[in-house]
Amino acid sequence: MNVLITGGLGHIGAKLIREYSQRSDIELIRILDNISTQRYCSLFNLPEKKYEFVEGDINDIETLRKAMKEIDLVIHLAAITDASSTINNPEVTHKVNYEGTWNVINAAMHANVKKFMYSSTTSVYGEAEGIVDEDSPEEMYKPASPYAESKRKAEKLIQNITLETGFPAVILRKGTIFGTSIGMRFHTSINKFCYLAAMNKPLTVWDSALDSKRPYLGLNDCVRAYEFLEKYGKPGEIYNVVTGNFEMREIINTIKQFSPDLKITITKSPILNQKPYHVSNQKIIGLGFEFYDSLLDNVRETINLFKSIKNI
């Protein structure tokens, strides 16, 4: 099997391209990335496997046609994912996250790809109240950023395409990622807090978010979920992929175990993506998937990346 991973140099992609190299059924891993985030390091020391790298953009049709040749499975990760940065750039966000997704899935259909997996986000629920799941009515969706809006729109696009054409696309609606990879970023909450703690800098938290739950996904669980849903996911279906719904207080207390002098600054102003919502993961669990990632172990591993630095 030949696999194409768009955005393959990112936080998740850098892990996927390494883990998939261990699979005997995969002959080729092709990576498409425009290197906009400068993560050349994700290409360092790849395992012994047949890799190909295509430097290019998902809005370049010719590049997509080239990348799709003889591909069986597409994992579409490429996107603008920093929600706060999209507030002032809604047009660019729409072009990359929505129009780019249409370009990728259209190219995949023309190339007769056998399976398509789309990376969405639980941020599409936004400020939804109570426990939400994949069957929540549309009025429950309250995306709070152009990032979340573009992802929800792309979900609907993919579902409509599958309904109308039968194209085998599965949607992973993932919690906020935590855990380490060579291509990791630190703009998401747990990773950013680990960095700040390691640098002896205060964490800024919205006061009412301390005891509110939000959905998170460990990186190892994320990779395993892709492999699981590749086999058992139903075309056109959305699956919430969430290791756990953690309270901010729980995350902070976990970080304190490795950074006991951690400083906390409480703010009365709402912080983007710290508004609470609780996401059910029972649909994927009902198929037989198990979540194993530990918040404690991943926080320890992330903070240990900075263990040689002593800041005062």
N, C-alpha and C positions, 0 to 999 in steps of 0.2 A: 504494500500500500504506500502511496505517495501522499504526503501531508503538506498543506500550505498553511502557515500561521502568519496572518497579517498583524503588524504591531508586535512582531516576535522578539524585539529587543527590550520590551518593557518589563515592568516588575513581574507580571505573570508570565509573559512570553519567555523571558530568560530562564525561568524554571521549567516551563513546558518543553522547550527545545532540548533541554538536557534529560528530563525524565523520559521523554518519548524515544530517546536514543536507545533505551534499554529494551524496547519492544522488538521482538523478533519478526513481527508481521509488518513492520515499517521499513521500507527500503530507502526512502528519501524524505528528508525534512527540508522544505524550502521556506525561507524566511523573507517576508516582504516588510520593509520598514523604511520610512523616509528620514530616519535619524534626527528628527526635529528636536529630540530631547538629549541628543549627543551621547547616547549610551553605547558607544563602541565597545565598551568593556563586556557587554553581553555576548560578544562574539569570541571573547578570549577563551582559549583552552577548551574548546568544545570536545566532547567525547569522540571516539573513533566511530564515525557514522558518515553516511553520505549526506552532506549538507550543501545547500545552495543558498546564496544570499542575493536578493534583488533589492537594490536601493531605489525606492520610488514611492509614489504617492497613490493612495486609493482613489483619487479623483483623476488619475491619468489612465484613460481607457486602454491605451496601447500597453502600458506597463502591466495592467491587470491581465490582459490577454496573454502576455508572455508568462506571467507568474502562474496562470491557471493550467498551462499545458501539462497533460497527463497526470493531473491531480485527482485523487479519490476523495480526500477529506479536507475541508476548509474550516479552520478555526479563526473566526474574525474577531480580533482583539483591538485592532487599530482604531483609535478614537482620541478625542480630547477628553481627559478624565478628571482634570483638576476643576471641580465644580465652581470654586470661587473665581477662577480666572475667566469663566465663561459669562459671568454677569455682565461685563462690559463688551462682550464679543459674541452676541447671539447669532449674528449672521455667519460668522466663521464656524461657530459650533454646529450650526445647522448644516452647513456645507460639508463638514468633515463627518459628523456623527450620523446624519441622516442621508444626505445625498451620497456620501462615500459608501455607506452601507448598501444603498441601492445599486451603486456601481459594482460592488464586490459580489453581491448575490446574483446580479444580472450576468456578470462574467462567469460565475460558477455554473449557472444554468446552461449557458451556451457551451461550456466546456464539459457538460454532462458529469459534473461532480456528483458523487454518490451520497455524500453527507455534508451538511453545513451546520456549524455550531456558532451561535451568536452570543457575544458577551454583553449582557445588559446589567442593570444595577437595581438594588432595592431602593435606591434614591427616587425611583419613579413613584413610590408611595408618598414621598415628601412628608407632609405634616398630617398624615392619616392618623386617626385615633383608634385605640384598641389594638386587637390582634388582626393583622391583615394576611391574606394568602392569595394564591394565584386566581382564585375565583371571586375575589372581592369586586363589587360593582364599580363601574367607572367613576362614580362620584366619590369613591374612597381615595382615588389617586389625586394627589395634590403636589405635583413636582415643584420644587422651590428654586430651581435654577435652569438656565438654558441647557445645561448638561443633562439634567434629569428629563426635561421636556423632549429633547432630541432622542434620548434613549427610548422613551415611551412611544414616540412616534415611529421609531424604527422597529420596535416590537410589533406594532400593528401592521406595518408594511410587510414584515416577514410572515406573519400569520396569514395575511390576505393572500400572499403569493403561494403559500403552501396549500391554502384552501382552494385556490383557483387552479393551480397547476399540479399539485401533489409533490412539489419539490421538497425533499427530505431535510427540512431545517428545524433545529431544536434551539430553544432560547434558555440560557442560564442567567437567571436574575440573581446576581451575586451580592452578598453583604460587603461591607468595607473590608478591604484586604489588610491582613497583618501577617508578619513573617518575613523571613529574609530570602533574598535572591541576589545574584550578582548585578542584576539590573534594577534593584529596588529603588523606589522613591520614598520621600518622607513627607509628602503632602497630606497623607491620610492620618487620622487621629492617633491610633495606637503607635504607629511607627514614628510620627512626629513627637509624641510625648516621650517615647524612649530616647530619642535624640536629645531633646531638651533636658531630660533628667541626666543623661550621660555628660552633658555639657554644663551641668549645674545651673541651668536656667529655669525660671519659673514656668509652670503650666498655667495658661489662661483658660478658665472654664466658665461657661454661662451658669449662673447660680441654680436655675431650675433644672439644669441638665444633669446635676450630680446623681440624682436617684431615678433618672429615666432610662429606659432600655433602648438600645439601638442594635441593629444587626451587624455582625462581623463574620468574616470568613478567613480561616487560616489558609495559608498558601498551599500547604500539602493537601488539605481537604479539597481545595480548588482544583488542583491537578487531577486528583483521583475522581472528582466529580465529572470532569471532561471525559475521562476514559469510561466511566460508568454510563453516562448518558449517551455516549457514542454508541454503546451497545443496547441500552434499554430505554433511551428517551424516545418518546412518540413524536413524529413529525408534526410541527405546528403547535406543540405544547410549550408552555413556560414552566420552568422549575426554579423555585427559590432555593438558593444554595447558601446556607447560613450555618456556620459552626455553632454560633450561640448569640443570644441577645444579651449584651452585657451592659450593666449600669456604669456610668462614668466613674462613680465612686469605687466600683469593683476594679476597674482598670487602674485607677490611681493607686489603690491599695496594693495591687499586684506589682506595680512599678516600684513602690516604696520598699518592697522586700529586697530590691537590688540597689536602691538609691534612697536610703533612709532619711537623708537630709533634703528630700524633695520639697520644693517650694510651690505653693499653689496660689494663684491670683484669681479671685472670684470677680466676675463682671456681671453687671445687671443688663448689659446689652446682649441681644441674641447673636449667636455666632452661627454662620452658615454651616449646615450639616451637623449641628449639635441638637437639633430638635428631635424629640423622642418619637419612636414608633417601634412596634414589636412585630416581627415577621415570622410567620409559621414556616417551618421546613418539613412538615409532615408528608408532603406530596412525594418528595424524592426519597425520604425514609421509607415510605410505603412501598416503593419499588425494591427496597432491600439495601439502600445505601446507608453507610454508617459514617458518622463524623468522629474523627479521632484527635484533631488538633487541640493542643492545650494552650490557653492564654498564658499561663505561667511559664511554660517552656519556651514559647516564642518571644515573650518579653525578655527572658533571660538571654536568649540567643542574640536578640537585637541589641541589647545594651552591651553585651560582651564584644560586639564589633568595635566599640569605642573604649575598650578596657585600658588601652595604653595611654589614653589622654587624661590628664588630671587638670581640670579647670577650677579656678577659685573665683 
